[in-house]
Amino acid sequence: MVRCFELIVEGRVQGVGFRNFAYNRAVKHNITGYVKNTYEGNVKIVCMGHEADLDKFIDEMKKGPYLSYVSNIRIKESGTDENFNDFEIRFGYNDNE
């Protein structure tokens, strides 16, 4: 079953390669969606995939790349109408991009 989640990753997650880390792990686990920095200093991830793949992906996001420190991840199921074809890194802070 395909599901979609929105993650807000908190901690030392900007300037440490977190978006590239998320991109590489998403490709590895067949996840579609996007990752972007937020104005508040967090990282937002919208991820869509099969439940088992999402579980693996989210577990890796809880650890983050080597230089990061993940203090918390807020996870909520997303009812997005968007159907993602791939996973992308988005730039800027505007949610309407």
JOUR-V81896 format. One record per pair of residues at least 24 apart in sequence whose C-alpha atoms are under 7 Angstrom apart, sorted by the first residue. I is the first residue (numbers start at 1). GAP is how many residues later the second one is. Records with the same first field share a line. If there is no record, write none. Layout:
I: GAP / GAP
//
This chain:
1: 49 / 50
2: 46 / 47 / 48 / 49
3: 45 / 46 / 47 / 48
4: 43 / 44 / 45 / 73 / 74
5: 41 / 42 / 43 / 70 / 71 / 72 / 73
6: 39 / 40 / 41 / 69 / 70 / 71 / 72
7: 37 / 38 / 39 / 66 / 67 / 68 / 69
8: 34 / 35 / 36 / 37 / 65 / 66 / 67
9: 33 / 34 / 35 / 61 / 63 / 64 / 65
10: 32 / 33 / 60 / 61 / 62 / 63
11: 31 / 58 / 59 / 60 / 61
12: 56 / 57 / 58
13: 29 / 30 / 55 / 56 / 57
14: 27 / 28
16: 51 / 52
17: 48
18: 46 / 47
19: 70
21: 44
22: 39
23: 64 / 65 / 66
25: 32
26: 31 / 61
29: 24 / 28
31: 56
32: 52 / 53 / 54 / 55
33: 51 / 53 / 54 / 55
34: 53 / 54 / 55 / 56
35: 53 / 54 / 55
36: 53 / 54 / 55
37: 56
38: 55
39: 54
//
